[in-house]
Amino acid sequence: MKTALIDGVTPAKFDKHIIGNLLLNVAHEDEVRLEKLLIGVRNEEGEIFRLIGATKPNSYMNAVEELEDLGLVDELKGMDNTDGYDAIFSEE
């Protein structure tokens, strides 16, 4: 899986836990957006600060499970219009 921070957006305080729990390769934002499955992560201000891209569905599901284990919630669960994201995680 690939990940990128979005320039100019402050990372969330919990970001170190994401990096510590997921096996991610740092890449440029454009490269991450080319992946088949895209996850966004919001900071405390509600801005998407991190992108996580997965090529394989099982890698995507592993990332989703890890983010849920961190107490984050997928705000797109069960939605149709997702603006190109397969999931967007944030704190409740």
N, C-alpha and C positions, 0 to 999 in steps of 0.2 A: 504494500500500500504506500501511497505517496501522500505527503502533506505539505502545506504552505501556510504561512501567516499572511494575512492581507495587509499590505502596506498602509500605514497611517491609522490602523485600528488597534487599540490597546488590548492585549491579551487578557483573558480572564484570570483571576487569582488561582483557579483550579487547573490551569493549563499544564502545570508541571506534572499533575497526576495523569493527564492524557498522554503526555510524552513518556512517562514512566511505565504506563500499563499497556501501551500499544506499540507494536513493532512497525515504525514508520520511517520511510526514507524521505528526507527533505528534498523538495523540488521547487521549481518556479511555479507560481500560481497558474499560469497558462497551461503548463504541463499537467498539473493536478486536474484542472477542469476538463481535460481530454479523456480522463478515465471513464470507464463505463458507468460506474456508480459513484455518486458524489454526496458527501456528508458535509454540512456546515455546522459550526459550533459558535454559539453566541456568547458574548461577554456580559457582564453585569449591566451594561447600558443597553443591551438588546441588539448590539451590532454583531454581525458575523465576522469573527476575527481569524478563524482557522478553517481551512478546507482539508478534507481527507478524501482521497480518491482510491477506489478499489476496482480492479479489473475483473475479479472473480466474485460471484455471489457469496461463496463461503467466507472469503476475506471480509466482505462487506458485513455479513452477519456477525462475524467475530468482533468487528469494530463496534457494531451496534450493541452487542452484549456487554462489551467492556465499558462503553459509555453509560449504559444503563446501570451497570454495577457501581459506577462512580456517583450514582444518584442523579444523573442527568435524564431529561425527558425529551423524547422525540415529538416536537410540536406538529409534525406533518403526518403522524400515524393516522391512517384511515382517510387521508385527504387526496383529492385528485390533482388540483392545480398546485404545483410545487415549485414553480419558477426554476426548473432545471435541477433542483435538489431532490435526492431520494430520501433524505432525512435532514432535519435541523435540530440539533440538541442544545438545550439550555437548562439552567437551574430552574426549579419550580418557583 
